[in-house]
Amino acid sequence: MTFAQRLETLRIQKGLTQEELARLINISQPSYCAYERGKNKPSKNTQIQLAKVLKVSVDELMNGSETQTPTAAVEPTPEPTPDEGSVTEIE
């Protein structure tokens, strides 16, 4: 799905017209329409405003999916035995 298709789908899911959404993000309806027609892409600031109104992340809005932060495999740290890691006081 293209950005333009995704934008239209999200707008319709929210029950907004092009004019209503354009007004909410402070741009003209023709400017907004150009996004849905694939003629223009919004600026970073406008992407943020669109994402807020449509209640999605900017990444989801622009790319179609949430970016998953990769998680590194973390080995559990073994519990030390009573002799390991203990400090012996020297007199």
N, CA and C of each residue as an Amber inpcrd file, in Angstrom:
protein
   273
   0.8430000  -1.1700000   0.0000000   0.0000000   0.0000000   0.0000000
   0.8960000   1.2440000   0.0000000   0.5790000   2.1830000  -0.8360000
   1.3670000   3.4140000  -0.9040000   1.0010000   4.3530000   0.2440000
   1.8470000   5.3570000   0.4400000   1.5540000   6.3650000   1.4490000
   0.1940000   6.9980000   1.1750000  -0.0720000   7.3610000  -0.0810000
  -1.3280000   8.0220000  -0.4350000  -2.5300000   7.1350000  -0.0890000
  -2.4490000   5.8530000  -0.4100000  -3.5380000   4.9190000  -0.0990000
  -3.7150000   4.7590000   1.4110000  -2.5910000   4.6680000   2.1230000
  -2.6270000   4.5150000   3.5710000  -3.2640000   5.7480000   4.2180000
  -2.8890000   6.9160000   3.7460000  -3.4220000   8.1630000   4.2900000
  -4.9320000   8.2210000   4.0950000  -5.3900000   7.8970000   2.9060000
  -6.8310000   7.9110000   2.6330000  -7.5570000   6.8970000   3.5170000
  -7.0140000   5.7020000   3.6280000  -7.6250000   4.6580000   4.4500000
  -7.7270000   5.0880000   5.9060000  -6.6480000   5.6390000   6.4530000
  -6.6490000   6.0910000   7.8420000  -7.6520000   7.2200000   8.0570000
  -7.7210000   8.1400000   7.1150000  -8.6660000   9.2630000   7.2220000
 -10.0970000   8.7470000   7.2440000 -10.4040000   7.8240000   6.3500000
 -11.7580000   7.2740000   6.2760000 -12.0920000   6.4900000   7.5460000
 -11.1090000   5.7320000   8.0600000 -11.3320000   4.9920000   9.3030000
 -11.6750000   5.9190000  10.4660000 -11.1340000   7.1280000  10.4500000
 -11.4140000   8.1060000  11.5030000 -12.6960000   8.8880000  11.2360000
 -13.3200000   8.6440000  10.0920000 -14.5740000   9.3130000   9.7720000
 -14.4260000  10.7770000   9.4290000 -13.2810000  11.1430000   8.8590000
 -13.0010000  12.5380000   8.5200000 -13.0590000  12.7570000   7.0160000
 -13.4980000  13.9410000   6.6120000 -13.3880000  14.3320000   5.2140000
 -12.0020000  14.9200000   4.9840000 -11.6240000  15.0740000   3.7190000
 -10.3430000  15.7220000   3.4160000 -10.3100000  17.1260000   4.0060000
 -11.4020000  17.8300000   3.8650000 -11.4620000  19.2130000   4.3630000
 -11.3110000  19.2550000   5.8830000 -11.9660000  18.3430000   6.5930000
 -11.8630000  18.3290000   8.0560000 -10.4370000  18.0300000   8.5070000
  -9.8230000  17.0240000   7.8780000  -8.4550000  16.6730000   8.2640000
  -7.4870000  17.8020000   7.9250000  -7.6540000  18.4010000   6.7710000
  -6.7940000  19.5240000   6.3810000  -6.8980000  20.6610000   7.4020000
  -8.1070000  20.9550000   7.8350000  -8.3120000  22.0240000   8.8230000
  -7.6460000  21.6740000  10.1540000  -7.7290000  20.3950000  10.5610000
  -7.1340000  19.9740000  11.8290000  -5.6080000  20.1180000  11.8490000
  -4.9790000  20.0200000  10.6670000  -3.5170000  20.1350000  10.6100000
  -3.0660000  21.4650000   9.9890000  -4.0230000  22.3670000   9.8390000
  -3.7410000  23.7400000   9.3790000  -3.1170000  23.8270000   7.9950000
  -3.6750000  23.0620000   7.0560000  -3.2800000  23.2110000   5.6540000
  -4.5530000  23.3230000   4.8200000  -4.3990000  23.6940000   3.5590000
  -5.5650000  23.8130000   2.6900000  -6.0110000  22.4240000   2.2160000
  -7.2840000  22.3240000   1.8580000  -7.8080000  21.0500000   1.3540000
  -7.0990000  20.6390000   0.0640000  -6.8180000  21.5550000  -0.8750000
  -6.0830000  21.1350000  -2.0770000  -4.6800000  20.5890000  -1.7610000
  -4.0100000  21.1760000  -0.7650000  -2.6930000  20.6560000  -0.3730000
  -2.8340000  19.2430000   0.1760000  -3.8410000  19.0420000   1.0280000
  -4.0730000  17.7040000   1.5760000  -4.4160000  16.7100000   0.4610000
  -5.2660000  17.1220000  -0.4350000  -5.6850000  16.2690000  -1.5470000
  -4.4740000  15.7870000  -2.3540000  -3.4790000  16.6490000  -2.5010000
  -2.2660000  16.2750000  -3.2390000  -1.5340000  15.1250000  -2.5430000
  -1.6240000  15.0400000  -1.2280000  -1.0190000  13.9110000  -0.5100000
  -1.7430000  12.6160000  -0.8610000  -3.0740000  12.6620000  -0.8290000
  -3.8560000  11.4520000  -1.1170000  -3.7680000  11.0430000  -2.5830000
  -3.4960000  11.9700000  -3.4590000  -3.3390000  11.6360000  -4.8770000
  -1.9170000  11.2060000  -5.2030000  -1.0220000  11.3040000  -4.2210000
   0.3570000  10.8990000  -4.4390000   1.1950000  11.9200000  -5.1750000
   0.7110000  13.1480000  -5.2410000   1.4410000  14.2130000  -5.9450000
   2.5150000  14.8490000  -5.0780000   2.2880000  14.9000000  -3.7790000
   3.2290000  15.4920000  -2.8350000   3.3150000  14.6290000  -1.5850000
   4.4150000  14.8010000  -0.8640000   4.5580000  14.1710000   0.4550000
   4.6240000  15.2860000   1.4790000   4.0590000  15.0610000   2.6530000
   4.0510000  16.1200000   3.6700000   5.4310000  16.3440000   4.2830000
   5.6360000  17.5640000   4.7620000   6.8670000  17.8980000   5.4880000
   6.8960000  17.0960000   6.7870000   8.0530000  17.0920000   7.4380000
   8.1800000  16.3760000   8.7180000   7.1720000  16.8990000   9.7400000
   7.0160000  18.2150000   9.8210000   6.0570000  18.7880000  10.7750000
   4.6370000  18.3460000  10.4610000   4.2870000  18.3300000   9.1860000
   2.9480000  17.9050000   8.7890000   2.7670000  16.4080000   9.0330000
   3.8120000  15.6180000   8.8210000   3.7330000  14.1820000   9.1230000
   3.3990000  13.9680000  10.5960000   4.0330000  14.7460000  11.4610000
   3.7850000  14.6340000  12.9010000   2.3440000  15.0000000  13.2190000
   1.8620000  16.0810000  12.6230000   0.4780000  16.5010000  12.8570000
  -0.5140000  15.4450000  12.3600000  -0.2640000  14.9050000  11.1750000
  -1.1410000  13.8620000  10.6350000  -1.1600000  12.6390000  11.5470000
   0.0190000  12.2240000  11.9830000   0.1150000  11.0490000  12.8520000
  -0.6610000  11.2620000  14.1450000  -0.5690000  12.4520000  14.7170000
  -1.2970000  12.7440000  15.9580000  -2.8040000  12.6610000  15.7430000
  -3.2750000  13.3080000  14.6890000  -4.7180000  13.3220000  14.4130000
  -5.2260000  11.9140000  14.0870000  -4.4420000  11.1540000  13.3310000
  -4.8650000   9.8120000  12.9150000  -4.5340000   8.7430000  13.9550000
  -3.8460000   9.1480000  15.0230000  -3.4910000   8.2560000  16.1390000
  -2.6710000   7.0400000  15.6980000  -1.6320000   7.3400000  14.9090000
  -0.6550000   6.3340000  14.4930000   0.7290000   6.9430000  14.6550000
   1.7570000   6.1190000  14.5900000   3.1170000   6.6560000  14.6260000
   3.4490000   7.2360000  13.2540000   4.4280000   8.1070000  13.2130000
   4.8700000   8.6570000  11.9310000   5.3770000   7.5290000  11.0400000
   6.0840000   6.5650000  11.6380000   6.5940000   5.4380000  10.8560000
   5.4540000   4.6450000  10.2280000   4.4200000   4.3830000  11.0040000
   3.2770000   3.6470000  10.4680000   2.5930000   4.4510000   9.3690000
   2.4600000   5.7420000   9.5760000   1.8450000   6.6100000   8.5750000
   2.6340000   6.5930000   7.2700000   3.9340000   6.7670000   7.3650000
   4.7550000   6.9100000   6.1730000   5.1560000   5.5820000   5.5330000
   5.3550000   4.5440000   6.3560000   5.8980000   3.2800000   5.8440000
   4.9570000   2.0920000   5.9550000   3.9080000   2.2570000   6.7050000
   2.9240000   1.1900000   6.7760000   3.0860000   0.2070000   7.9110000
   4.1040000   0.3700000   8.7370000   4.2600000  -0.5510000   9.8540000
   5.0370000   0.1190000  10.9620000   4.7740000  -0.3600000  12.1590000
   5.5380000   0.1050000  13.3040000   6.9460000  -0.4310000  13.1720000
   7.9110000   0.3760000  13.4610000   9.2820000  -0.1060000  13.4940000
   9.4670000  -0.8830000  14.7720000   9.9020000  -2.0990000  14.6420000
  10.1740000  -2.9220000  15.8110000  11.6130000  -2.6920000  16.2190000
  11.8300000  -2.3540000  17.4520000  13.1840000  -2.1930000  17.9510000
  13.7410000  -3.5820000  18.1860000  14.8240000  -3.9490000  17.5020000
  15.3560000  -5.2910000  17.7080000  15.8420000  -5.4520000  19.1370000
  15.5560000  -6.6090000  19.6720000  16.0190000  -6.8910000  21.0250000
  17.1550000  -7.8840000  20.9430000  18.2240000  -7.5670000  21.5980000
  19.3830000  -8.4560000  21.6100000  19.1050000  -9.6040000  22.5660000
  19.5910000 -10.7550000  22.2120000  19.4490000 -11.8980000  23.1110000
  20.3400000 -11.6450000  24.3190000  19.7280000 -11.6720000  25.4590000
  20.4680000 -11.4040000  26.6860000  20.5410000 -12.7000000  27.4720000
  21.7640000 -13.1100000  27.7490000  21.9790000 -14.3130000  28.5510000
  21.7450000 -13.9630000  30.0100000  21.0060000 -14.7930000  30.7230000
  20.8110000 -14.4970000  32.1390000  22.1380000 -14.6050000  32.8890000
  22.3320000 -13.7210000  33.8330000  23.5380000 -13.7350000  34.6490000
  23.3640000 -14.7780000  35.7390000  24.2760000 -15.7500000  35.8150000
  24.1340000 -16.7700000  36.8490000  24.3440000 -16.1660000  38.2320000
  23.6410000 -16.7290000  39.1780000  23.7970000 -16.2850000  40.5650000
  25.1670000 -16.7340000  41.0670000  25.9060000 -15.8670000  41.7570000
  27.2200000 -16.2810000  42.2600000  27.0610000 -17.3030000  43.3910000
  27.9940000 -18.2300000  43.4500000  28.0130000 -19.1750000  44.5680000
  28.5170000 -18.4260000  45.7780000  28.3620000 -18.9740000  46.9790000
  28.7810000 -18.2330000  48.1800000  30.2340000 -17.7880000  48.1510000
  31.1300000 -18.5310000  47.4960000  32.5400000 -18.1500000  47.4850000
  32.8610000 -17.1410000  46.3900000  32.0470000 -17.1370000  45.3160000
  32.3280000 -16.2480000  44.1860000  31.8610000 -14.8350000  44.5050000
  32.6420000 -13.9000000  44.1440000  32.2520000 -12.5100000  44.2370000
  32.1630000 -11.9650000  45.6450000  32.4560000 -12.7610000  46.6270000
  32.4010000 -12.2120000  47.9770000  33.7380000 -11.5590000  48.3070000
  33.6650000 -10.5280000  49.0770000  34.8700000  -9.8210000  49.4630000
  35.3140000 -10.3450000  50.8090000  36.5740000 -10.7310000  50.8550000
  37.1290000 -11.2070000  52.1220000  37.8550000 -10.0490000  52.7690000
  37.5180000  -9.8410000  54.0090000  38.1640000  -8.7520000  54.7280000
  39.5280000  -9.1830000  55.1750000  40.5430000  -8.3640000  54.8840000
  41.9240000  -8.6610000  55.2790000  42.2490000  -7.8490000  56.5180000
  42.7460000  -8.5420000  57.5170000  43.0740000  -7.8450000  58.7550000
  44.5530000  -7.5780000  58.8560000
